[in-house]
């Protein structure tokens, strides 16, 4: 089985995430892509983020009736910071040696991979699938190789549609009272509005 793993804060999940995932799933002929909302994103320590229960539920709503897309709460349920290598190691052990794992990450995250926990072990467990983010080109292979030796043999640069959407902009638009129709799936938009996420002042629920 060929399985893609797409981790992220997903605060909120939006159409850019879904478009990228679908393009990669088709081009690499992946059997499925598993979306993994981070419990405590270690690289965003000190940055306010929505409660993990809300982010998980938004991903769940976004993936309903979408073939080959699944939700995993492995990081949401794990105490402490969320590290990609721990998540991939768990999937590797659960799926067995007959499966191939592909870890999806944007160019902004890829540029920081030298700072990740055990990047060398991560490369032994999976193949990286990197895609450009709007306004953030992919780093050169030379710079990546200098940061993490051997990465050149374990990375695929994917060509994906460029959807100029950022979760930070969506949060700001909601706070300003502007419509986010079309930016996120309708069920996610309803959840955001009904639960008071991103609105000025304290949220209605957590």
C-alpha positions as CSV (number, residue, x, y, z in Angstrom):
1,X,0.0,0.0,0.0
2,X,1.2,3.5,-0.8
3,X,0.1,5.9,1.9
4,X,0.6,9.7,2.0
5,X,0.8,11.4,5.4
6,X,-0.2,15.1,5.5
7,X,0.5,16.8,8.8
8,X,-0.2,20.3,9.8
9,X,-1.9,22.6,12.3
10,X,-5.0,22.9,10.0
11,X,-6.2,26.1,11.7
12,X,-8.3,25.9,9.7
13,X,-8.0,23.3,6.9
14,X,-8.8,25.0,3.6
15,X,-9.2,24.3,-0.1
16,X,-5.5,24.8,-0.7
17,X,-4.7,21.8,1.5
18,X,-7.3,19.7,-0.3
19,X,-6.2,20.7,-3.8
20,X,-2.6,19.9,-3.0
21,X,-3.4,16.6,-1.5
22,X,-5.6,15.5,-4.4
23,X,-2.9,16.5,-7.0
24,X,-0.3,14.5,-5.1
25,X,-2.5,11.5,-4.5
26,X,-3.2,11.3,-8.2
27,X,0.3,12.0,-9.5
28,X,2.0,9.5,-7.2
29,X,-0.9,7.0,-7.4
30,X,-1.3,6.8,-3.6
31,X,-3.9,4.5,-2.2
32,X,-4.8,7.1,0.4
33,X,-3.7,10.2,2.1
34,X,-4.0,10.5,5.9
35,X,-4.4,14.0,7.4
36,X,-2.8,14.4,10.8
37,X,-3.7,17.5,12.8
38,X,-0.9,18.4,15.1
39,X,-1.6,18.2,18.8
40,X,1.1,20.6,20.0
41,X,3.0,21.9,17.0
42,X,6.5,22.3,18.4
43,X,7.6,24.9,15.8
44,X,4.6,27.1,16.7
45,X,5.4,27.1,20.4
46,X,4.2,30.4,21.9
47,X,1.9,31.1,18.9
48,X,-1.9,31.0,19.8
49,X,-3.7,28.2,18.0
50,X,-7.2,26.9,18.2
51,X,-8.0,23.9,20.5
52,X,-7.0,20.6,19.0
53,X,-10.6,19.3,19.3
54,X,-11.8,22.1,17.0
55,X,-9.0,21.6,14.5
56,X,-9.7,17.8,14.4
57,X,-13.4,18.4,13.9
58,X,-12.8,20.8,11.0
59,X,-10.6,18.2,9.3
60,X,-13.2,15.5,9.9
61,X,-15.9,17.7,8.3
62,X,-13.6,18.6,5.3
63,X,-12.8,15.0,4.5
64,X,-16.4,13.7,4.6
65,X,-17.2,11.9,1.4
66,X,-13.8,12.5,-0.1
67,X,-12.4,9.3,-1.4
68,X,-8.9,8.2,-0.5
69,X,-8.7,10.9,2.3
70,X,-8.7,9.9,5.9
71,X,-8.3,11.6,9.3
72,X,-5.9,10.4,12.0
73,X,-6.0,11.7,15.5
74,X,-2.7,10.1,16.5
75,X,-1.0,13.4,17.3
76,X,-4.1,15.0,18.8
77,X,-4.3,12.1,21.3
78,X,-0.5,12.0,22.0
79,X,0.7,14.1,25.0
80,X,3.5,16.6,24.5
81,X,4.8,18.2,21.3
82,X,4.1,16.6,17.9
83,X,7.1,15.4,16.0
84,X,6.8,14.0,12.4
85,X,9.4,11.3,13.1
86,X,7.3,9.8,15.9
87,X,4.1,9.9,13.8
88,X,5.8,8.3,10.8
89,X,7.4,5.7,13.0
90,X,4.0,4.7,14.4
91,X,2.5,4.5,10.9
92,X,5.5,2.4,9.7
93,X,5.0,-0.1,12.5
94,X,1.3,-0.3,12.0
95,X,1.3,-0.7,8.2
96,X,4.3,-3.0,8.1
97,X,7.2,-3.3,5.7
98,X,5.0,-4.0,2.7
99,X,3.7,-0.4,2.6
100,X,5.5,2.8,1.4
101,X,5.0,6.0,3.3
102,X,5.1,9.4,1.7
103,X,5.3,12.5,3.9
104,X,3.8,15.6,2.4
105,X,5.2,19.0,3.3
106,X,5.3,22.5,2.0
107,X,8.3,24.5,0.9
108,X,8.3,26.6,4.1
109,X,8.4,23.5,6.3
110,X,11.0,21.9,4.1
111,X,13.3,24.8,4.5
112,X,13.4,24.2,8.2
113,X,13.9,20.4,8.1
114,X,17.4,20.5,9.4
115,X,15.9,21.7,12.7
116,X,13.4,18.8,13.0
117,X,13.8,16.0,15.4
118,X,15.9,13.2,13.9
119,X,15.5,14.1,10.2
120,X,17.9,11.3,9.2
121,X,15.6,8.7,10.8
122,X,12.6,10.3,9.2
123,X,14.2,9.8,5.8
124,X,14.8,6.1,6.5
125,X,11.1,5.7,7.3
126,X,9.5,7.5,4.4
127,X,9.9,9.5,1.2
128,X,9.4,13.2,1.4
129,X,7.0,14.8,-1.0
130,X,7.7,18.6,-1.1
131,X,5.5,21.1,-2.8
132,X,5.9,24.9,-3.3
133,X,3.7,27.3,-1.3
134,X,2.6,30.6,-2.8
135,X,5.3,33.1,-2.3
136,X,7.7,30.5,-0.9
137,X,9.8,28.6,-3.6
138,X,11.3,25.2,-2.9
139,X,14.8,25.4,-1.4
140,X,17.7,24.1,-3.5
141,X,18.7,20.5,-3.3
142,X,22.2,21.6,-2.4
143,X,21.1,23.5,0.6
144,X,18.9,20.6,1.7
145,X,21.7,18.2,1.3
146,X,24.0,20.3,3.4
147,X,21.3,20.5,6.2
148,X,20.3,16.8,6.0
149,X,22.8,14.6,4.2
150,X,21.1,11.9,2.0
151,X,17.9,13.8,1.6
152,X,18.5,14.0,-2.2
153,X,17.7,10.3,-2.5
154,X,14.6,10.5,-0.4
155,X,12.7,13.4,-1.7
156,X,10.2,14.1,-4.5
157,X,9.4,17.6,-5.7
158,X,5.8,17.6,-6.6
159,X,4.1,20.0,-9.1
160,X,0.8,21.1,-7.7
161,X,-1.8,23.8,-8.5
162,X,-0.9,27.0,-6.8
163,X,-3.9,28.0,-4.6
164,X,-3.1,31.4,-2.9
165,X,-4.8,30.6,0.4
166,X,-3.3,30.9,3.8
167,X,-4.8,29.9,7.1
168,X,-3.6,33.2,8.7
169,X,-5.5,35.2,6.1
170,X,-8.7,33.1,6.7
171,X,-8.4,33.8,10.4
172,X,-7.9,37.5,9.8
173,X,-10.9,37.7,7.5
174,X,-13.2,36.0,10.0
175,X,-11.9,38.4,12.7
176,X,-12.8,41.3,10.4
177,X,-16.2,40.0,9.7
178,X,-15.5,39.2,6.1
179,X,-16.9,36.2,4.2
180,X,-14.6,33.2,3.7
181,X,-17.0,31.5,1.4
182,X,-15.1,29.3,-1.1
183,X,-11.9,29.4,0.9
184,X,-12.9,26.4,3.1
185,X,-15.5,23.6,2.6
186,X,-19.0,24.8,3.5
187,X,-19.2,22.5,6.5
188,X,-16.0,24.0,7.8
189,X,-17.2,27.5,7.3
190,X,-20.4,26.7,9.3
191,X,-18.4,25.2,12.1
192,X,-16.1,28.3,12.3
193,X,-19.1,30.6,12.5
194,X,-21.2,28.5,14.8
195,X,-18.3,28.0,17.3
196,X,-17.0,31.6,17.2
197,X,-13.6,30.6,16.0
198,X,-11.2,33.4,15.0
199,X,-13.8,36.1,16.0
200,X,-12.7,38.9,18.2
201,X,-13.0,38.2,21.9
202,X,-13.2,34.8,23.6
203,X,-14.6,31.8,21.5
204,X,-18.1,30.6,22.3
205,X,-16.9,27.0,22.8
206,X,-13.7,25.1,22.7
